[in-house]
Amino acid sequence: MTRYVFFIFWFALSGQKLFSQEKLWLSKTNSQIKIPFTHFDYNDFESQLSDSVHAAVKPWHYFELNRQQLLSNYLSLTKTKKTWLGRKLFNEHFFAITGSDYWISIDPVVDLRMGKDNLTTQDYVFQNTRGIRVEGSLGNNFSFSSTIAENWARFPVFLDRYAWATRPHVIPGYGLNKSEDPNFVDYPYAEGYMAYKPSKFFFFELGHGHHFIGDGYRSLFLSDNAGVYPYFKVEATFWKVKYTTFWTAYQDMRPEVTVNGVFKKKFSAVHYIDWNVLPKLNIGFFETVVWYNENRRGFDVNFLNPLIFFKTAEYETGSGGSNTMLGLSAKYNLPYQISLYGQFVLDEMTVDKFFNQKTYWANKFGYQVGIKYFDAFGLPHLFLRAEYNTVRPYTYAHNTIANYAHNYQALAHPWGANFKEILFETQYRNKRWFAHTTLSWGKKGFDFVGEDKAYGGDIYHYIRPEDKHNQVYTLQGNVGQIFMNQTEAGYILNSASKLKIFGGFIYRKTSIEKEIQTVKNETNKYVYFGLKSHLWNDHFDVF
C-alpha cells in the first residue's frame, strides 16, 4: 500500500503536463459520472436547474445538467494559482490524465475530525477516514468510479448507541462494524459503478451504492439512510418523461435468519416515472416490490419487466413472500425561486376502511409536504426549507422478512414508521465560505421493553394477527420526543475533490416514556472540527 501511494504521488508530481484542468472539466461535465450526493451541494445546484431537468432521482449525472451552468459554478470556485502546490491544494484533482477520448482522476478521501461530547466518558470523540477515489471515462459513452475507505471512529454517545445496538453491529448509513472494542468502531466503506449511455434515450448503470428519490430533505420512497447495496439501473428519457427502473439486492443481518454466517438475501425492483406535466409542474409515480428466497425462489424473473405493474406480478407468484408499495410525488415551481413539493407512499390499503375507518391497521401510508426557497430574499446561494413528514404504524413492515429495510436500517425515512416530524434547513455560500444548519423536532411511537406487543414503529417486527385491529393510530406505544439542531460552517478548500475545512455543533435533546437501548432522557452537546472530502451525507439525525 505504501509503495502504491508513493507511486501515485510521484506520478502526480512528474505528469502534470499530461493534461489541462479545463480540458478535464469539460470532459467530465459531458460524462456519465455522478455528482456526489450531499444535501448542501444539491441545494446549491438545484437553484441553477431549468424546469425541464428531471431532478427527483439522485445522485444526478453530469450529462443531465447544463454544461454552461456547471462551468459557471466551477469558475466561481476557482482561485488563481500558478504553483503546482497551489493548484493541487485549491483547484485540481490530486492526479489526472486526459487523452483525445479518455480521462482519469484520482483523489485521496479523508474525514479527519475531532470533537467533544458532553456525555462521553472519553476525553474526546473522533473520525479517522482514509481512502481513495478513482473516476474516469473511456470514449463518450462509458464512465466509471470507485471509492474505497477505511474508517476508525469514536462517536458521540447518541450515535454510539446505534452502532452497538444490533448484532452484528452496524454503523448508520454505512455498514458493518468490525470492532469488538467498545472504545471505538472500525468499518469499511466501498462504492462504485460503471455507466454506459448508448444513445440520447437510454442509460445503463451497474454498481454498488445509494439512491435517493424525491425533492425533500427526507424521502418516503428511497433514501441514502441505509448502507450501500448492489444494483442495476436503466433509465429512458423521452418527450417530457424520464423513466427509471432498477433492481437491487438487500440483506437481513438478524441472527435468527442468518445461516452458517451468511446473511439472508432479499431482492427489490423499483419503477419511477418522472413527468414534467407543465413547465412548472412535475409529477412522479413510484412503485417497488421486495421479495426473498421463499421456496428457493431466488431472483424472480417476473419482476424483470420494466413496464409491469408489480401488484399483478405479486399475485401471480404468491403475495406472501413479497411486499409492494406505491407512491405519488409532485413539485410545483412558484415565482421568486420558491418550490412546493410532496410525497405520498402507500404500503397497503383497504378502500372502504381508508375512508370510513382511518384507524384500521392496514391503512399503512405516509406523506410529506415541503417548501424550498432558493436565492432567498434576492441573496444568491441563500437556501431555506421547511418540511413535514408523517408515517402511520406498520408502514414498510411485513409479516415476513420482506420489510423495506437493509442492514438493520430503514430504506426510506430513517425513523421508520409511527412518527411525525417537522424539519427546517438553512444554508448559505459566499464563494468558498459556507454555513449549513438543520433543525428537526418530532415524535415517534416505540415498543415497550419486555412487552410482547408491537406498536408499529419498528419495521423489523413481523406484523402478527394480534396487531391487525381497528384502533391503530400514529404515535401509539412508548412515545419518544426529539429536538435536534446540527450546524456546520467552513471553507471549501478544493472544489474538484470536494475537500472542506469545517467546524460544527450538534444539540440533541430526547425524552421518552420508558427508556430503551437507543433513546434516553438526556441532552447531548457535541462540538467538532476537521477536514473532510464531502462526498456523502452524514447520518447523525437518527432517532
N, C-alpha and C positions, 0 to 999 in steps of 0.2 A: 504493500500500500504506500509506504514511504517513497519507494522508487517511482511509483506511478505518479504521485503528487509532484515529485521533483521534475519528472519528465514534462508534465503539463506546464509547470511553472517556467521551465527553461524554454519550452516551445512558445509560450506566450511572450517571453522576452525577445526571442530571436525571430519570430514570424510576424511582427506587426505590419510589415509592408505587404503581406499577402492579402489584405482586404481593406476596404474603406468602410467606416461606420455608416455612412449614408447609403451605400450600396446594400449593406446588410439589412438596414432598417427597411428599405424599400422592398427587398426580397421577402422579409419577414411579414410585412403587412399584406402581402399578396398570398401568403401561405395558409396552410390548414392548422397552424399552431394555435393552441388555446391561449387566451388571455387569462392568467391565474385569477381564480375567483376569490376576491375578498370584497366584503360589503363596501369598504371605503373606496377602493378603486372603481368598482362598478357604479356606485352612486355618482362619482365624478364623470365617468364615461357616459352614463345614461343621459346626462344633461345635453350632450352633443349629438345624440342619435336622432335621425329623422323618424317621422311617424311610420314609415314603411318598413323599418327594421323589425324583425321578429325577435324580441328580447327576452321572452319568458324562460326558454331553456338555457341554462347556464352550466358550465362556462361557455362564453362566446369564442368564436374563432376569428382570427384577424381578417380573413377574406370576407366575413359577413358585414364588416363595418366600413365606413367611408375612409378611404386612404388619406384624403386631404385632411380630414379631422384628426386622424391618427398622427399624421405628420405634424400638424399644428400643435397637438398635445405634446409630442416628443420634443419639438423645438422649444416649447415653453419651459421645459425642464432641463434643457441643455446648458451647461456652463462652458465658457470659453477657456479651454485648457490646451496648452501646446506641448507640455511634457508628457512622457509616457505614463508616469505615475499619476499625474492629474487627470488624464483621460480615463485611465483604468479605475481610479477611485470614484469619479463623479459621473462619467458618461457612458462608458463602454462595457461590453462583456469582458470577463477575465481573459478568455481566449476565444477567438473567432476566425474563421476562414471562409472565403467565398470563391466560387468559380463561376463560369458562364451559366451553369444550370444547377448549382447546388450551393448550400451554405451550412455551416455547423457552428454552434456556440456552446461554450462550457463555462459554468459559473459555480463557485462554491456556494453551499447553502448553510446558513448559520442561524441560530437563535440562541444568543448568549444573554441571559437576563439574570438579574439578582434582585431580591426583594425581601420584605419583612412582613409577616402576617402576625397580627396581634394575638392569635390563639395558638400558634405553634409553640411547641416546647423546644424547637431547634433554634439556633442563632439566626438562621436565615433560610429562605427558600430560593430555589434557582432553577434555571432551564439551561441545558447544555446540549445543543443540537449541532451536529456536524454532518455535512453531506455534500452531494454534487448533483448538478442538474445539467443535462445534455439535451439540446434541441437542434433540429435541422430539417432541411428539405432536400429532396433529390428530384430534380425536374420541377415542373409547375404544379403537379397533381399529387405528390406524395410527401408527407411530413411525418416527423416522429419526435417523441420527447420521452425522457426518463429522469425521474428524481428518486434518489436513494438517500436516506438519512438515518443516522443512529442518534437516539435521544436518551439522555440521562437527566433526571429531574427530581426535585423535591417540591411538591405542590403546596399551595396554601391549604389549610385544614379542610375547608368545604369541598374542594376538588379531590383532595387526597382520599376522602371517604369513598367517593365514587370509584376511584382507582383500585380500591381494595374490597369493594362491597360484593363482588362476584367471584365465582370460582369456575374457570380461571379468571384472573384479574384482567380487566380491560380499561384502557385509557379512553375517556370520552372523545369521540371524533377521530381516533387513531386506530388502536388495535391492542394486541396482547402485551401485557406487562410481563417481561421475563424475570423480573427480580422477585426474590422471596424475602429480601431485607426490607423491613418496614420503614427504614430511614430514607429510601429513595425508590424511584421507579426507573425501569430500563426497558425501552420499547423501540422497535424498528419502524420505519415508515418508508413505503415504496409505492410509487405510482408511475404510470407511463402509458403510452398509446402509440398506435400507428394510424394515420389518417390518409384517406385516398378520395380524391374528388375527380371522377372521370368526366363529368360534364357540369354545365351550369345548373342542372336539375337535381343531381344525385350526389350524396356524400356518404362515405362509409368510414367507420372508426372501430378499431378493436383495441381494448385497453383494460386498465386496472386503475380505478379512481372513483371520483364522486360525480354526482349530478345534482342540480337544483332546478326545480320547476316553479316559477312564479315571479311576481313582481314585488313581493314583500320582503321584509327582513326575515320573517319566518315563511315556511311553506307547509301547507297541509297536504300537498301531493307527494313531494320528494325533496329532501334537503341533504346538505352535506354533514348532518349531525352524526351519522354512523360512520364506521370505518370504511375504508376503500373496499371495492369488490370488482370482480372481473365482469366485463360487459362487451356486447357487440351492438353498435348503433348504426341505424340507417336513417338518413334524412332526405326528404324530397321537397324541393321548393319550386313552386309554380304559381302563376297568377298572383293572388293575394294570400296564398296559403303556404305554410310550412308544416310538413307532416313529419313527426319524429317518432320512431319506434326503436326500442332497444330491449335486449334480452340480458338478464343478469343471473348470477349465482350468489345467493346469500348463504349464511350458515347460522346454526343454533349451537351455542357453545355449552349449554347447560349440561352438567354431569349426567343427569338422568337420561339424556338422549345421545350421549357420546358413547361410541362403541370402539373398543380397542384403541383409544386415544384419538379417534377420528371424529371430528365434529359432524353433526347432522347437516346435510346439504338440503337446500330448498332453492327453487328457481322462480324467476319472475319475468314477465313480459309487460312492457309499458307502451301505450299509444298516447301521443299528444298532438292535437291539431291546433295550430296557431293561425287564426284567421283575422286579417285586417278588414273588417266588415265595412268600415268607413275610414276616411283619412285620420280621424281622431279616436276611433273606437276599435278595440281589439278584443276578440273573444277566443277562449281556449276550451277545448274538450279533452278530458283526461280519463283514461281507464288503465287499470293494472290488474294483474292476477298473480298470486303467489301460490305455488304448489310444491309438494315434496314427493319423495320417492315411495309413495304408498303402493303396495303390490308390485314393487320393482318397476315402478312407472318411469323413473329416470326423467330425462328431458322430454317433455310431452310435445310431440310434433304438431299436435292440434293447435298449439299457441304460436307456431311459427308464422302463420299467415298474418301479414301486417295489416290487413284490411278487415279482419273478422271482429265481430262483437264478442268479447271474452265470455260474457254470461252464457251465450249459446254454446260455446265450446265446453264450458264448465259443466253444463247439464249433460252434454253428450258423453263426457268422460267420468261422470260421478262427482257431484259437488262436494262430497265430504272431505276430499283431500286437497281442496283448493279454496282460495279466498279472493274474491273480486271486489274492486272498488271503482266508483265513478266520480268524476269531478267536473265542475264548470268554473271557469275563471273569466274575468272581464277587467279591462283597463280603458279609461277614457281620459284623454289629454285635454284639459281645460286651458284657456288662455293664461298668460303670465307664468308659464312653465310649471303648472300645477297638474298633477295626475291623481285620479281616483282609481282604486283597484280593489279587487276582492276575489275570494275563492270560496267554493262550496264543495265539500267532499262528502260522499255518501257511501257508507260501508254496507249498510243493509237497511231495508225499509219495508214495512207493511203499509200499503197505501191508506187503508181506512183508519189504521191506528195512528199514522203520521199526522193526520188532520184532526182526528177526533179524540185521540188519547196520547198526548205528547210525552207522557212519562213511560210509555211502553218500552221494554228493554231493547227491542230490535230497531228502534229509531236511533240508529247509530250514524251520527253525522257531525260535522264541524263546519265552521265558516270563519272567514277572515274579511275584514274591511279596513282599508287604509287610505292615507293621503300622503303624497310626496310633493315637495316644493323645491324646485331646482333654481339655482341662482336667486335665492330668496331675497326679496326687497330690492332687487336690482344689483345685488352684490355677487359678482362671479365666484363660483365654486363654494357658495354657502348652500348647504342642503339641510332640509328639515323633513322629518317623517313622524306621523302618528299612526298607530296600528292597533287593532283589536283582534284577538284570536280566542275562540272557544271551541271545545270538542266535548261531545257527550260521552258518558261512560261506555266502555266496551268497544268503542270505535277502534279500529286497527287490530283488535284481538280476534281470536278464533277458537274453535273447540278442538283444534289440532295444533301442530307446530307451525301452521301456515299463517302465523301472525305477520303484521307488517313491521318487521324488526330484523336487525342484523347485528351479530356480535353484542348482544345484550342491550342494544340501543335502538330507539325508535327511528324509523326511516323518514318520518315526516317531522312534526314538531318535537323538539327534544323532551317536552314534558309528557309525551304520550297521549293520554286521554283524561277525561273528567277534570277539566280545568277551565279557567277564564284568565285572560291576560291582556293588559294594555301596555303598550311599548312606545317609547319616544326615542328618536335618533337625531342627532345633530352633528354636522361635520363642516369643516372649513379648511380650505387650502389656499395659501398665498405663495405662489411659486413652489418652492420646495418645503416650506413650513406647513405643518398641518395640525389639526386638532379634531378629535372624534369622540363622541360620548353617546352611550346608550343608557336608557333608564327604563326599567320594566317593573311592573307590580302585578302580582297575580295570586290566585288561589287554586289549589288542587286537592282533590279527594284521594287520600291514600288508604291502604288497608290498615287494620289494627293488628299489631304484632300478637301472635298467639291465637288469633281468632280465625276459625276456619270459614271465612266468608270473604268474597272478592267484591269490591265496590267499583271496579271498572277503570281504575286509574293505571294499574299495572297491565300493560298489553301482553305480558307473558303469561298471565293467569288464563288457563283454559276457561271458556265460557261453559258453565255446567248447567244442568236442568234447574237447580235451585236459584240460579241467577236470572232466569227467564220469567220475570214477573212484571206487574203493571205499575210499579211505583219506583222507577229508576229516574233519578234527576241529577243534573250536573252539580258537583260539589257534595255529593253524598259521601259518607265514610269519615275517615280521620283527616279533617281539613287542615291543610298547611297553608301558610301565607308567606310570600317572599317579596322583598323590595331589594332591588339591585341596581347600582349605578357603576358603570365602568367608563373611565375617561382616560384617553391617551393623547399625548401630544409629542411632536418630534420633528425631525428633519429628514427628507428623502435624500439619502447620501448618493445612491446610484439608481437612476430610473430604469436602466437596462436590466439590471439584476434584481430590482425591487428591494434594494438594501436600505434599511432605515435605522436611524438612531431615535430612540423613543423613551418616554417615561410614562408611567400610568398609575392609576389608583382605582381600587375596587372597594366599594362599600356595599355590604350584603347583610341584610337582616332577615332572619327566618323565625317563624313561630308555628307551632303545631299542637293539636290537642294532646296527643300522646307521642312522644319522641320515637323515631325509628332510626335505623342504622345510618341513613344518609341525610336526615333532616332533624336538626336540633333547635331548641330555643336559644338563639345566640346571635351575636353581631360580629361579623368579620370585617376587618380593615386591612387591606393588602396594598402595599406600596412597592413599586418595582421600576426598574430602568434597564436598558440594554441595547443590543444591536441585533437586528434580525432581517432575514430575507422574507419579505411579506408575501408569501406565495399561497397561503391558505388562511382561513379564519381560525381564530382561537375558539375554543369551546368551553368557555368559563361559565356561560349562562345556563347551567343545569339547575334543576330544582332539587 
